[in-house]
Amino acid sequence: KLFEQSTAEGLLRDEVDHSLLVEHAVVVQQVAVRDWAHRLISMPAFYRRALGGLYTTLAADAVEDYRAQLLEKLRAL
C-alpha cells in the first residue's frame, strides 16, 4: 500500500514494478530482524538498517525531489 500511495501522491515514477519494490523492502527488513534476533546488531543498528533499506528501495523509483529527500534521510541515519 505504501508504494501505491506514494505513486498516487506523485512521489514515485512507477517505472519499477511495485511487487519488486515490496519484495526488496521485505528482504531488507528480514535481514535486519535476523541480525538483531541473533544479537549481531544493536537495536539502533536495526533501525538504521531497516529504515535505510526502505529509503533505498523507495529511492530506486522516486521522482528527483523525493529522491533527494530520501538520500538526505539516508545520510542522517
KOLLOLUM-76617 format. One record per residue: z, y, x of N, C-alpha, C in turn; residue in one letter; residue number from 1. Coordinates in nm, 4 decimals. Each point is the difference from the previous one (the first is absolute). Layout:
# KOLLOLUM-76617
n_c3;n_c2;n_c1;ca_c3;ca_c2;ca_c1;c_c3;c_c2;c_c1;rest;nr
Z;Y;X;Z;Y;X;Z;Y;X;A;NUM
...
# end
This chain:
# KOLLOLUM-76617
n_c3;n_c2;n_c1;ca_c3;ca_c2;ca_c1;c_c3;c_c2;c_c1;rest;nr
0.0000;-0.1183;0.0820;0.0000;0.1183;-0.0820;0.0000;0.1261;0.0874;K;1
0.0682;-0.0037;0.1127;0.0045;0.1148;0.0909;-0.1399;0.0419;0.0418;L;2
-0.0856;-0.0973;0.0329;-0.1330;0.0317;0.0494;-0.0894;0.0537;-0.1115;F;3
0.0129;-0.0560;-0.1198;-0.0771;0.0505;-0.1130;0.0433;0.1426;-0.0353;E;4
0.1302;0.0232;0.0005;0.0524;0.1328;-0.0313;-0.0437;0.1010;0.1065;Q;5
0.0061;-0.0403;0.1253;-0.0413;0.0894;0.1089;-0.1489;0.0324;-0.0091;S;6
-0.0808;-0.0969;-0.0401;-0.1432;0.0246;-0.0187;-0.0223;0.0961;-0.1160;T;7
0.0709;-0.0244;-0.1103;-0.0135;0.0867;-0.1181;0.0399;0.1442;0.0319;A;8
0.0965;0.0170;0.0892;0.0458;0.1335;0.0385;-0.0890;0.0636;0.1067;E;9
-0.1034;-0.0727;0.0436;-0.0917;0.0537;0.0992;0.0505;-0.0079;0.1426;G;10
0.1009;-0.0821;0.0239;0.0561;-0.0133;0.1343;-0.0728;-0.1055;0.0830;L;11
-0.0572;-0.0996;-0.0667;-0.0751;-0.1049;0.0684;-0.1472;0.0108;-0.0363;L;12
-0.0873;-0.0370;0.0941;-0.1449;0.0084;-0.0208;-0.0532;-0.1151;-0.0833;R;13
0.0753;-0.1087;-0.0097;-0.0420;-0.1212;-0.0712;-0.1165;-0.0689;0.0713;D;14
-0.0029;0.0098;0.1327;-0.1017;-0.0672;0.0799;0.0472;-0.1368;0.0488;E;15
0.1315;-0.0202;0.0019;0.0572;-0.1285;0.0401;0.0535;-0.0667;-0.1263;V;16
-0.0372;-0.1244;-0.0188;0.0434;-0.0732;-0.1191;0.1521;0.0005;-0.0104;D;17
0.0486;0.0321;-0.1182;0.1449;0.0093;-0.0203;0.0703;-0.1316;0.0289;H;18
-0.0632;-0.1111;-0.0281;0.0657;-0.1287;0.0264;0.0231;-0.0189;0.1501;S;19
-0.0903;0.0496;0.0839;0.0200;-0.0082;0.1453;0.1136;0.0909;0.0444;L;20
0.0067;0.1191;-0.0587;0.1092;0.0915;0.0342;0.1347;-0.0595;-0.0397;L;21
0.0066;-0.0570;-0.1191;0.1243;-0.0618;-0.0471;0.0382;-0.1164;0.0905;V;22
-0.0977;-0.0845;0.0320;0.0275;-0.1152;0.0874;0.0549;0.0462;0.1347;E;23
-0.0604;0.1010;0.0580;0.0459;0.0501;0.1289;0.1419;0.0567;-0.0107;H;24
0.0245;0.0787;-0.1022;0.1329;0.0598;-0.0188;0.1064;-0.1085;-0.0173;A;25
-0.0319;-0.1044;-0.0744;0.0958;-0.1088;-0.0233;0.0287;-0.0745;0.1298;V;26
-0.1029;-0.0281;0.0776;0.0185;-0.0718;0.1268;0.0894;0.0798;0.0941;V;27
-0.0239;0.1301;0.0092;0.0826;0.0843;0.0866;0.1461;-0.0043;-0.0452;V;28
0.0213;0.0079;-0.1311;0.1363;-0.0049;-0.0528;0.0649;-0.1355;0.0295;Q;29
-0.0761;-0.1073;-0.0162;0.0537;-0.1339;0.0251;0.0422;-0.0171;0.1457;Q;30
-0.0802;0.0495;0.0912;0.0340;-0.0101;0.1420;0.1267;0.0796;0.0297;V;31
0.0099;0.1192;-0.0565;0.1197;0.0816;0.0210;0.1234;-0.0704;-0.0557;A;32
-0.0113;-0.0566;-0.1189;0.1129;-0.0721;-0.0611;0.0380;-0.1200;0.0855;V;33
-0.0995;-0.0751;0.0449;0.0274;-0.1183;0.0824;0.0728;0.0389;0.1280;R;34
-0.0509;0.1028;0.0669;0.0625;0.0416;0.1256;0.1426;0.0493;-0.0225;D;35
0.0224;0.0731;-0.1099;0.1352;0.0476;-0.0312;0.0915;-0.1182;-0.0354;W;36
-0.0496;-0.0922;-0.0814;0.0808;-0.1150;-0.0423;0.0390;-0.0879;0.1186;A;37
-0.0865;-0.0075;0.0990;0.0295;-0.0796;0.1206;0.0731;0.0812;0.1053;H;38
0.0410;0.1195;-0.0397;0.0761;0.0905;0.0862;-0.0743;0.0375;0.1283;R;39
-0.1323;0.0091;-0.0130;-0.0807;0.0436;0.1129;-0.0109;0.1519;0.0047;L;40
0.0200;0.0641;-0.1161;-0.0050;0.1454;-0.0081;0.1163;0.0493;-0.0861;I;41
0.0366;0.1241;0.0211;0.1080;0.0622;-0.0767;-0.0530;0.0490;-0.1346;S;42
0.0909;0.0421;-0.0867;-0.0411;0.0553;-0.1287;-0.0837;0.1270;0.0185;M;43
0.0394;0.0931;0.0886;-0.0871;0.1170;0.0213;-0.1394;-0.0394;0.0499;P;44
-0.0082;-0.1005;0.0870;-0.1303;-0.0471;0.0481;-0.0787;-0.0640;-0.1138;A;45
0.0698;-0.0698;-0.0890;-0.0661;-0.0583;-0.1172;-0.0661;0.1095;-0.0831;F;46
0.0745;0.1069;-0.0289;-0.0557;0.1103;-0.0791;-0.1206;0.0625;0.0695;Y;47
0.0088;0.0192;0.1317;-0.1126;0.0577;0.0737;-0.1232;-0.0899;-0.0093;R;48
0.0198;-0.1300;0.0168;-0.1139;-0.0924;-0.0073;-0.0571;-0.0066;-0.1404;R;49
0.0882;-0.0101;-0.0975;-0.0455;-0.0129;-0.1381;-0.0749;0.1259;-0.0444;A;50
0.0599;0.1154;0.0228;-0.0660;0.1250;-0.0386;-0.1232;0.0261;0.0855;L;51
0.0100;-0.0267;0.1275;-0.1147;0.0190;0.0880;-0.1185;-0.0847;-0.0428;G;52
0.0265;-0.1217;-0.0400;-0.1071;-0.0878;-0.0478;-0.0632;0.0513;-0.1278;G;53
0.0822;0.0487;-0.0907;-0.0529;0.0543;-0.1245;-0.0816;0.1257;0.0263;L;54
0.0524;0.0911;0.0825;-0.0729;0.1225;0.0314;-0.1333;-0.0313;0.0682;Y;55
0.0004;-0.0945;0.0915;-0.1224;-0.0377;0.0702;-0.1015;-0.0602;-0.0964;T;56
0.0473;-0.0847;-0.0894;-0.0881;-0.0613;-0.0992;-0.0626;0.1062;-0.0890;T;57
0.0801;0.0920;-0.0492;-0.0527;0.1074;-0.0837;-0.0981;0.0873;0.0787;L;58
0.0303;0.0281;0.1258;-0.0860;0.0852;0.0821;-0.1390;-0.0596;0.0189;A;59
-0.0120;-0.1318;-0.0068;-0.1292;-0.0653;0.0192;-0.1024;0.0445;-0.1034;A;60
0.0441;0.0444;-0.1172;-0.0922;0.0389;-0.1068;0.0261;0.1412;-0.0518;D;61
0.0891;0.0727;0.0654;0.0420;0.1312;-0.0500;-0.1059;0.1079;0.0233;A;62
-0.0017;0.0970;-0.0908;-0.0816;0.1196;0.0220;0.0624;0.0760;0.1165;V;63
-0.0759;0.0868;0.0629;0.0440;0.0625;0.1253;0.1352;0.0719;-0.0104;E;64
0.0209;0.0791;-0.1035;0.1274;0.0731;-0.0120;0.1181;-0.0956;-0.0123;D;65
-0.0153;-0.1029;-0.0820;0.1071;-0.0974;-0.0197;0.0206;-0.0818;0.1271;Y;66
-0.1107;-0.0327;0.0671;0.0095;-0.0757;0.1258;0.0814;0.0784;0.1020;R;67
-0.0237;0.1298;0.0091;0.0751;0.0846;0.0929;0.1492;-0.0023;-0.0335;A;68
0.0322;0.0027;-0.1284;0.1402;-0.0062;-0.0428;0.0624;-0.1341;0.0384;Q;69
-0.0756;-0.1081;-0.0205;0.0507;-0.1331;0.0342;0.0224;-0.0132;0.1511;L;70
-0.0939;0.0518;0.0782;0.0146;-0.0069;0.1454;0.1202;0.0800;0.0481;L;71
0.0260;0.1106;-0.0660;0.1185;0.0792;0.0332;0.1261;-0.0801;-0.0323;E;72
0.0004;-0.0696;-0.1122;0.1151;-0.0843;-0.0363;0.0188;-0.1119;0.1017;K;73
-0.1114;-0.0566;0.0468;0.0077;-0.1049;0.1031;0.0632;0.0539;0.1278;L;74
-0.0423;0.1184;0.0406;0.0574;0.0599;0.1223;0.1482;0.0282;-0.0157;R;75
0.0447;0.0263;-0.1212;0.1406;0.0331;-0.0239;0.0896;-0.1237;-0.0054;A;76
-0.0585;-0.1186;-0.0110;0.0840;-0.1212;-0.0100;0.0722;-0.0302;0.1298;L;77
# end
